[in-house]
Amino acid sequence: MRIPFYFFALALFLASAPAMAVEQAGSEGGIEEVFSKLSRDLQCLCGCNSTIASCPHVKCGYAVPARKKMRAMLNDGKTYDDVVAYFVKKEGEVALSSPTKKGFNLVGYILPFIAIIAAGSGVAVTASRWAEKGRQGAAPQSHPEPAPEMNDEMAEKLRKELKDFEA
């Protein structure tokens, strides 16, 4: 039983590693690249449930001014992190298109992997137990019991029924 536990612990560690490796987006690249990344990483708050980059409203009351503000901040020399911090301070974490990979939000990133690993382990353990019970409960194959000896009365009855059947 120790092997599945160690396997489960290793799988849990490996599943959580990508969530803990937070990629910090810097201001490398041109203003347009940073603007494009910001537009994808910030949520439009007009109610369309899209990012600022993909808001379907041509004259959106939130996305259009947000784009202008982002361009102005980038032209003033602000970095990606500065612009994100501004929108988070102004609107809260709802301004982000995905939750941050910090604190309690890590649960949202790690829990699906834990659930998949736990379910898979449960299925594997249950299947192995069922297979073991099947192996233990199976009787060794033996020859079937021989038919009882026929007496004269039974033999006569069988001949009569076969004769009636063939006719």
LINSULSUL-V536595 format. One record per run of one state. SS is the DSSP state (hx for helix, st for strand, lp for the rest). FROM is the first residue (numbers start at 1). LEN is the number of residues. If there is no record, write none. Layout:
<<SS:FROM:LEN> <SS:FROM:LEN>>
This chain:
<<lp:1:1> <hx:2:19> <lp:21:10> <hx:31:11> <st:42:2> <lp:44:7> <st:51:1> <lp:52:11> <hx:63:13> <lp:76:4> <hx:80:12> <lp:92:1> <hx:93:3> <st:96:1> <lp:97:6> <hx:103:35> <lp:138:14> <hx:152:15> <lp:167:1>>
